[in-house]
Amino acid sequence: MAKMVSRAQGRRADASRAARRWGMRWRAAQAAVEYLLTTLILVTLFAGLYGFLQNQLRGLFILAGTKILKTYY
């Protein structure tokens, strides 16, 4: 026996389907934005650390070079 669906129930079902579809899009968009922000933050962090360590290493090489030169000359 087929179930009779009123017009209001049909509209509610259509609205519910649209809300689920929109919710899935919103979740996918939110995940994409989170991934992009995380990537941006990590790239910035690693670039900053690279610059900092490069600067520290340059200073250590200059310090070690001057000590070596003072020892032998």
C-alpha positions in Angstrom: 0.0 0.0 0.0 1.5 3.3 -1.1 1.9 6.0 1.6 0.1 9.3 0.8 2.4 12.3 1.3 0.8 15.7 1.8 2.1 18.7 -0.1 3.6 20.2 3.2 5.4 17.0 4.0 6.8 16.9 0.4 8.1 20.4 0.8 9.7 19.6 4.1 11.4 16.6 2.6 12.7 18.7 -0.3 13.9 21.4 2.2 15.6 18.7 4.3 17.4 17.3 1.3 18.6 20.8 0.3 19.8 21.5 3.8 21.8 18.3 3.9 23.3 19.0 0.5 24.2 22.6 1.6 25.6 21.3 4.9 27.9 18.9 3.1 29.1 21.7 0.9 29.7 23.9 3.9 31.7 21.2 5.7 33.8 20.5 2.6 34.4 24.3 2.2 35.3 24.6 5.9 37.8 21.6 5.6 39.4 23.2 2.5 39.8 26.5 4.3 41.3 24.8 7.4 43.7 22.9 5.2 44.8 26.1 3.4 45.3 28.0 6.6 47.2 25.1 8.2 49.4 24.9 5.1 50.0 28.7 5.2 50.9 28.7 8.9 53.3 25.7 8.5 55.0 27.2 5.4 55.4 30.5 7.3 56.8 28.7 10.4 59.3 26.7 8.4 60.5 29.7 6.4 61.0 31.7 9.6 62.9 28.8 11.3 65.0 28.4 8.2 65.9 32.1 8.2 66.6 32.1 11.9 68.8 29.0 11.7 70.6 30.3 8.7 71.4 33.5 10.5 72.6 31.6 13.6 74.8 29.3 11.5 76.4 32.3 9.7 77.2 33.8 13.1 78.7 30.5 14.4 80.9 30.2 11.2 82.2 33.7 11.6 82.9 33.2 15.3 84.7 29.9 14.6 86.6 31.4 11.7 87.9 34.2 13.8 89.0 31.8 16.6 90.8 29.6 14.1 92.5 32.6 12.4 93.6 34.1 15.7 95.0 30.7 16.8 97.2 30.2 13.8 98.1 33.7 12.8 
